[in-house]
Amino acid sequence: MDISTSSFHRAHKVSLLRRQPSSPVNSVSVIGFSLPRITSPSLDKCRRKRSSFGVVRACVAVEEKTRTAIIRIGTRGSPLALAQAYETQAKLQAKHPELTSEGAIHIEIIKTTGDKILSQPLADIGGKGLFTKEIDEALINGHIDIAVHSMKDVPTYLPEKTILPCNLVREDVRDAFICLTAASLAELPAGSVVGTASLRRKSQILHKYPSLAVEENFRGNVQTRLSKLQGGKVHATLLALAGLKRLSMTENVASVLSLDEMLPAVAQGAIGIACRTEDDKMASYLASLNHEETRLAVACERAFLETLDGSCRTPIAGYAAKDEEGNCYFRGLVASPDGTRVLETSRKGPYVFEDMVKMGKDAGQELLSLAGPGFFGN
């Protein structure tokens, strides 16, 4: 379903905390903020809750089911992250009948640093891999077999002993405008506050609409941010349309921003799935799910990001796609956080991995040169 506009007046009655559709998950368990040193995290958790009602016995049963699963999927615990894990599970089961039996797939929920620290803007926390580090550790340590990530959260480097050979079909890359009183950013009165934790969105908003204000510490999952909007903490917010589609929450959208108005984050709308380097069995499963057009586009964008050495403190946007002639068309952008400086470039070339990676790197080098010393000083 392509959404260019929605019935704005329906946005006055926003459905904020929509119940997620049930998914045929064989089993689910949780790993907390710090990964246990022993090989049985869920069993260890249960031992700490020993009682006379057989809790430990029940948890041992869960642990045994986890051990016998053919594939253990690691994911964050937000509704969107789980929706992506369920999508991965469904695609695996559709391709491989042996994975449809009870207990064949287990989903392990892992809390990451980014999930734990919600009181500060992402740019203030610093570092890379805020939403992936603990999941990567679980993969390397053998607690899970594959890791499902939102690609825009994945650092441009991968941890040793891991590979990311699979991208699912990409969703809509655009950003959605959500507001109870206006149908677009252009309609917001001067002084209106837009909530977003993304410096990319902040810089592009302020560049085009300098009369608006931005609340940076606007964090939380999709439902939390929509709830804050309805509670009056801000006048409007922007969310990735891909996430709203995956959560079946597009009724909240007042309008969709064009790529000219808001260039997306690198790899926005793409799901990536990682496994251990030497795990040929999992690599084979993932190869059956990979969407090559998406993988190449993401590789181009990430080459651009890597060249700029982007972090949460640098507003960077990039998007690669196949044009009508079958070529790759790439657009890239860097900006100052306050939006006063925005530098853009574009490239066009063959839709081939090596060429696309070269385009991304070349575009990054151009913007580095244009930006000059101090532009990326944070």
C-alpha positions as CSV (number, residue, x, y, z in Angstrom):
1,M,0.0,0.0,0.0
2,D,1.6,3.3,-1.1
3,I,0.8,6.2,1.2
4,S,1.4,9.7,-0.2
5,T,-1.2,11.4,2.0
6,S,-3.8,10.2,4.5
7,S,-7.0,11.6,5.8
8,F,-5.5,14.2,8.0
9,H,-8.7,14.8,10.0
10,R,-8.6,11.1,11.1
11,A,-5.3,11.9,12.8
12,H,-7.2,13.8,15.6
13,K,-8.2,10.4,16.8
14,V,-4.8,8.6,16.9
15,S,-4.7,4.9,17.6
16,L,-1.5,4.9,19.8
17,L,-1.1,1.5,21.4
18,R,-2.4,-0.9,18.8
19,R,-2.3,-4.6,19.8
20,Q,0.2,-6.5,17.7
21,P,-1.1,-9.4,15.6
22,S,-0.4,-12.8,17.0
23,S,2.6,-14.6,15.4
24,P,3.3,-18.3,15.4
25,V,6.4,-18.0,17.6
26,N,7.6,-21.4,18.8
27,S,9.2,-20.1,22.0
28,V,10.4,-16.8,23.3
29,S,12.8,-15.9,26.2
30,V,14.7,-12.9,27.4
31,I,18.3,-12.0,28.0
32,G,18.8,-8.9,30.3
33,F,21.1,-6.0,29.9
34,S,24.3,-8.0,30.8
35,L,24.7,-11.4,29.2
36,P,25.3,-14.2,31.8
37,R,28.6,-15.9,31.8
38,I,27.1,-19.4,31.9
39,T,25.7,-21.0,28.8
40,S,22.1,-21.1,30.1
41,P,20.9,-17.5,30.6
42,S,17.2,-18.3,31.0
43,L,17.9,-21.2,33.4
44,D,20.2,-18.9,35.5
45,K,17.4,-16.3,35.6
46,C,15.0,-18.9,36.8
47,R,17.3,-20.2,39.5
48,R,17.2,-16.8,41.1
49,K,13.5,-17.1,41.3
50,R,13.4,-20.5,43.0
51,S,10.1,-21.2,44.8
52,S,8.0,-24.1,46.0
53,F,5.7,-23.9,42.9
54,G,8.0,-25.6,40.4
55,V,9.3,-22.4,38.8
56,V,12.7,-23.9,38.2
57,R,11.2,-27.0,36.7
58,A,9.2,-25.0,34.2
59,C,12.2,-22.9,33.3
60,V,14.3,-26.0,32.7
61,A,11.7,-27.1,30.2
62,V,12.0,-23.7,28.4
63,E,15.7,-24.1,28.5
64,E,15.6,-27.5,26.9
65,K,13.2,-26.2,24.2
66,T,15.7,-23.5,23.5
67,R,18.6,-25.9,23.2
68,T,16.7,-28.1,20.7
69,A,15.6,-25.3,18.5
70,I,17.0,-25.5,15.0
71,I,17.3,-21.7,14.8
72,R,17.5,-19.3,17.8
73,I,16.8,-15.7,16.6
74,G,18.2,-12.8,18.7
75,T,16.3,-9.5,18.7
76,R,15.5,-6.4,20.7
77,G,12.3,-6.5,22.6
78,S,10.4,-3.5,21.2
79,P,7.2,-4.2,19.2
80,L,8.9,-3.2,16.0
81,A,12.0,-5.3,16.6
82,L,9.7,-8.3,17.4
83,A,7.6,-7.7,14.3
84,Q,10.9,-7.9,12.3
85,A,11.8,-11.1,14.1
86,Y,8.4,-12.6,13.3
87,E,8.7,-11.6,9.7
88,T,12.1,-13.3,9.6
89,Q,10.6,-16.4,11.2
90,A,7.7,-16.5,8.7
91,K,10.0,-16.2,5.7
92,L,12.2,-19.0,7.0
93,Q,9.2,-21.2,7.6
94,A,7.8,-20.5,4.2
95,K,11.1,-21.6,2.6
96,H,12.0,-24.5,4.8
97,P,9.3,-26.9,5.9
98,E,11.4,-28.4,8.7
99,L,11.2,-25.1,10.5
100,T,7.4,-25.2,10.8
101,S,7.5,-27.9,13.5
102,E,6.9,-26.9,17.2
103,G,10.1,-25.7,18.8
104,A,12.1,-25.4,15.6
105,I,12.5,-21.6,15.9
106,H,13.1,-19.8,19.2
107,I,13.1,-16.1,19.6
108,E,15.5,-14.7,22.3
109,I,14.8,-11.1,23.4
110,I,18.0,-9.2,24.3
111,K,18.1,-5.8,25.9
112,T,20.7,-3.4,24.5
113,T,22.4,-0.3,25.8
114,G,20.1,1.9,23.7
115,D,17.1,0.2,25.3
116,K,18.4,0.7,28.8
117,I,19.4,4.4,28.6
118,L,16.3,6.4,27.7
119,S,16.8,9.6,29.6
120,Q,19.4,11.0,27.3
121,P,19.6,11.9,23.5
122,L,21.4,9.2,21.5
123,A,24.0,11.8,20.5
124,D,24.9,12.3,24.2
125,I,25.3,8.6,25.0
126,G,27.9,8.4,22.3
127,G,29.6,5.3,20.8
128,K,28.4,3.0,18.1
129,G,26.3,-0.2,18.2
130,L,24.0,1.2,20.9
131,F,21.2,-1.1,19.7
132,T,23.3,-4.1,18.5
133,K,26.3,-4.7,20.8
134,E,24.6,-7.1,23.2
135,I,22.9,-9.0,20.4
136,D,26.2,-9.4,18.6
137,E,27.8,-10.7,21.9
138,A,25.0,-13.3,22.2
139,L,25.7,-14.4,18.6
140,I,29.4,-14.7,19.1
141,N,29.0,-16.5,22.4
142,G,26.6,-19.0,20.9
143,H,23.5,-18.0,22.8
144,I,21.7,-17.3,19.5
145,D,22.2,-18.5,15.9
146,I,21.1,-15.5,13.9
147,A,20.6,-11.8,14.8
148,V,17.9,-9.7,13.3
149,H,18.7,-6.0,13.1
150,S,17.3,-2.8,11.7
151,M,20.1,-2.0,9.3
152,K,20.2,1.7,10.2
153,D,21.3,0.6,13.7
154,V,24.2,-1.5,12.5
155,P,27.7,0.1,12.7
156,T,29.6,0.2,9.4
157,Y,32.0,-2.4,10.9
158,L,30.9,-5.8,11.9
159,P,32.3,-7.6,15.0
160,E,34.9,-10.3,14.4
161,K,33.5,-13.8,13.9
162,T,30.2,-12.5,12.4
163,I,28.9,-11.8,8.9
164,L,25.8,-10.1,7.6
165,P,24.9,-11.9,4.4
166,C,21.2,-11.2,4.2
167,N,18.9,-8.3,3.8
168,L,15.1,-8.8,3.5
169,V,13.1,-6.9,0.9
170,R,13.3,-3.2,1.8
171,E,10.2,-1.3,3.0
172,D,9.3,2.3,2.1
173,V,12.3,4.4,3.1
174,R,10.4,7.7,3.6
175,D,9.6,9.5,6.8
176,A,6.0,10.0,8.0
177,F,4.7,13.3,9.5
178,I,2.5,12.7,12.5
179,C,0.5,15.6,14.1
180,L,-2.9,16.2,15.6
181,T,-3.3,19.8,14.3
182,A,-1.5,20.1,10.9
183,A,-1.2,18.0,7.8
184,S,2.5,18.8,7.0
185,L,5.6,20.5,8.4
186,A,4.9,23.5,6.2
187,E,1.5,24.0,8.0
188,L,3.0,24.1,11.5
189,P,2.9,27.6,13.1
190,A,6.1,29.3,13.9
191,G,7.5,28.1,17.3
192,S,5.9,24.7,17.0
193,V,8.0,21.9,18.6
194,V,8.8,18.8,16.6
195,G,10.0,15.8,18.6
196,T,12.8,13.7,17.2
197,A,15.9,12.0,18.6
198,S,17.4,12.0,15.1
199,L,19.9,14.7,14.3
200,R,19.4,13.9,10.6
201,R,15.7,14.8,10.9
202,K,16.5,17.8,13.1
203,S,19.0,19.3,10.8
204,Q,16.8,18.9,7.7
205,I,13.7,20.3,9.5
206,L,15.6,23.4,10.7
207,H,17.2,23.9,7.4
208,K,13.9,24.1,5.6
209,Y,11.7,25.4,8.4
210,P,13.9,27.6,10.7
211,S,10.9,29.0,12.5
212,L,10.2,25.6,14.1
213,A,11.8,24.1,17.2
214,V,13.1,20.6,17.8
215,E,12.9,18.6,21.0
216,E,15.9,16.2,20.7
217,N,15.3,14.0,23.8
218,F,12.3,12.4,22.2
219,R,13.1,8.7,22.6
220,G,11.3,5.5,23.1
221,N,9.6,2.9,20.8
222,V,7.0,3.9,18.3
223,Q,4.1,3.5,20.8
224,T,5.9,5.6,23.4
225,R,6.6,8.4,21.1
226,L,3.0,8.5,19.8
227,S,1.8,8.6,23.4
228,K,4.1,11.5,24.2
229,L,2.7,13.3,21.1
230,Q,-0.9,12.8,22.2
231,G,0.1,13.9,25.7
232,G,1.1,17.3,24.4
233,K,4.9,17.1,25.0
234,V,5.4,18.1,21.3
235,H,3.2,19.4,18.5
236,A,4.4,16.9,15.9
237,T,6.9,14.1,15.3
238,L,8.5,12.2,12.4
239,L,8.7,8.4,12.3
240,A,10.0,6.0,9.7
241,L,7.1,4.9,7.5
242,A,8.7,1.4,7.3
243,G,8.2,0.8,11.0
244,L,4.6,2.1,11.0
245,K,3.8,-0.3,8.1
246,R,5.4,-3.2,9.8
247,L,3.4,-2.4,13.0
248,S,0.1,-1.8,10.9
249,M,-0.1,1.7,12.4
250,T,-0.2,3.8,9.3
251,E,-3.6,5.3,10.4
252,N,-1.5,7.6,12.5
253,V,0.1,9.2,9.5
254,A,-0.9,12.8,8.5
255,S,1.3,12.9,5.5
256,V,4.5,11.3,4.0
257,L,7.5,13.4,3.4
258,S,9.1,13.3,-0.1
259,L,12.7,12.4,-0.5
260,D,13.4,16.0,-1.5
261,E,11.9,17.2,1.8
262,M,13.6,14.6,4.0
263,L,16.3,12.3,2.8
264,P,16.2,9.1,4.8
265,A,18.8,7.6,7.1
266,V,21.4,5.2,5.6
267,A,19.7,1.8,5.3
268,Q,16.3,3.0,6.6
269,G,13.6,0.5,6.0
270,A,16.0,-2.4,5.6
271,I,16.3,-5.5,7.9
272,G,19.7,-7.2,8.1
273,I,20.3,-10.7,9.5
274,A,23.7,-11.8,10.8
275,C,25.2,-15.1,11.7
276,R,28.6,-16.5,12.8
277,T,31.3,-16.6,10.2
278,E,31.9,-20.3,10.3
279,D,28.2,-21.3,10.5
280,D,27.5,-22.6,7.1
281,K,24.1,-24.0,8.0
282,M,22.8,-20.6,9.1
283,A,24.5,-18.9,6.2
284,S,22.6,-21.3,3.9
285,Y,19.3,-20.5,5.6
286,L,20.0,-16.8,5.2
287,A,21.0,-17.0,1.6
288,S,17.5,-18.3,0.8
289,L,16.0,-15.1,2.3
290,N,18.4,-12.5,0.8
291,H,17.0,-9.8,-1.5
292,E,20.0,-8.8,-3.6
293,E,18.6,-5.5,-4.8
294,T,18.2,-4.4,-1.2
295,R,21.6,-5.7,-0.2
296,L,23.4,-3.8,-2.9
297,A,21.6,-0.5,-2.2
298,V,22.4,-0.9,1.5
299,A,26.1,-1.6,0.7
300,C,26.3,1.6,-1.4
301,E,24.8,3.7,1.4
302,R,26.9,2.1,4.1
303,A,30.1,2.8,2.0
304,F,29.1,6.4,2.0
305,L,28.5,6.4,5.8
306,E,31.8,4.6,6.5
307,T,33.7,7.1,4.4
308,L,32.2,9.9,6.5
309,D,32.8,7.9,9.7
310,G,29.3,8.9,10.7
311,S,28.0,8.6,14.2
312,C,24.9,9.7,16.2
313,R,26.5,13.1,16.5
314,T,26.7,13.7,12.7
315,P,23.6,14.4,10.6
316,I,24.0,12.1,7.6
317,A,21.5,10.9,5.1
318,G,21.8,8.6,2.1
319,Y,19.7,6.7,-0.3
320,A,20.5,4.4,-3.2
321,A,17.8,2.8,-5.5
322,K,17.4,1.3,-8.9
323,D,16.1,3.8,-11.5
324,E,13.9,3.2,-14.5
325,E,17.0,2.3,-16.6
326,G,18.2,-0.3,-14.1
327,N,21.1,1.9,-12.9
328,C,21.8,2.9,-9.4
329,Y,21.0,6.5,-8.4
330,F,22.5,7.6,-5.1
331,R,21.9,10.8,-3.1
332,G,23.9,11.7,-0.1
333,L,23.7,14.6,2.5
334,V,25.6,15.9,5.5
335,A,24.5,18.8,7.6
336,S,25.4,20.8,10.7
337,P,23.1,19.9,13.6
338,D,21.5,23.3,13.6
339,G,20.7,23.0,9.9
340,T,22.5,26.1,8.9
341,R,24.8,24.1,6.5
342,V,23.6,21.3,4.3
343,L,25.8,19.7,1.7
344,E,24.4,17.3,-0.9
345,T,25.7,15.2,-3.8
346,S,24.5,12.4,-6.1
347,R,25.9,9.6,-8.2
348,K,24.6,7.4,-11.0
349,G,26.2,4.2,-12.3
350,P,25.7,0.4,-12.9
351,Y,23.7,-1.5,-10.3
352,V,26.6,-3.8,-9.5
353,F,28.1,-4.3,-6.1
354,E,31.7,-3.0,-6.8
355,D,30.4,0.0,-8.7
356,M,27.9,0.9,-6.1
357,V,30.4,0.7,-3.2
358,K,32.7,2.9,-5.2
359,M,29.9,5.4,-5.8
360,G,29.2,5.6,-2.1
361,K,32.8,6.1,-1.1
362,D,33.3,8.7,-3.8
363,A,30.3,10.6,-2.7
364,G,31.5,10.5,0.8
365,Q,34.9,11.8,-0.2
366,E,33.4,14.7,-2.1
367,L,31.3,15.8,0.9
368,L,34.3,15.5,3.2
369,S,36.2,17.8,0.9
370,L,33.4,20.3,0.7
371,A,32.7,20.3,4.4
372,G,36.3,21.2,5.3
373,P,38.1,20.9,8.7
374,G,35.9,21.1,11.8
375,F,32.6,20.2,10.1
376,F,32.7,16.7,11.7
377,G,34.4,18.0,14.9
378,N,32.0,16.4,17.3
